[in-house]
């Protein structure tokens, strides 16, 4: 029988009839793929005549790594070899109770059509960092086999990649990866993400593997293959942020509250943030991230969120817009900027812990894509690209520049590049 690790045992106990989608992100050799395959074997044995799919981007990789390696190991360790028959032509594991586990690839239209010709009780997408969302949604339509008392489920695993990947958007942010629209709570509650990393599987790894092969990797690869962390685009400026469901009530009560605004209209969006600062932590809730709003429309939108006495710091380059907001009863003030203000503000925010609410889609989009400029030789420069900066400008106005006199703004600060 399988000697489950502590993390795998926890994962076994996490299956819930109210959840349909389970993502297992994590580092290399974390035991996540073996765990999922073993669970599928259990389901095949438990539900006679059930059919299960294990799919990977490329068929050859699926055949070698899954059908010829992981699946046989799971069967052997579970002691059920006598109950199975291997169809190596079609890469199908057949059970004496009539159940089947199919292993296939998504790298050709013929293979996808073959997959679509059957219905399944379980679909496992292996290493989804390599699989596009279109292929995922196409195959999802086949989770339709009706087996008595069997709750059909999707399973996924990956070494996490960038925060722009569809799996991060769907499982971590809870938004539709194609439209960016937030899922209703009733929909997102059917998704669950369970992290695993090599430390969780150390008892099954060769001595020194983690120390010699993973801990010594370059930082970006170390985060992905050892720690199993979602990363950012190359050259991204801020990585000191994370997503939270909402601003904690304790922070709302005790934190310093301000609002901030970066004006926009036709091409650039107007951005309004509700900010709570406590020590080195800044909690951020997006109130507005939208084009086509006049100052009057913007003021009415914000009035529903904040009383008139709340400090509302705005871009000082637009005194007319600030005056219009004040005329609508908002406590609008110019953010005091000085020389080298963008670099100074970035440096200030790099020293903070930033928490962004899940509903703040525009802010998260900017956070994922705000990068440093590069020269002709691809060398990083200490200057940001003037794009994806709307959220960051508003954040600087409401935190670093909101109440600081010009004399405190440094003209040159190191960035540790």
Order of alpha helices (4+ residues) and beta strands (2+ residues): alpha-beta-alpha-beta-alpha-beta-beta-beta-alpha-beta-alpha-beta-alpha-beta-alpha-beta-alpha-beta-beta-beta-alpha-beta-alpha-beta-alpha-beta-alpha-beta-beta-alpha
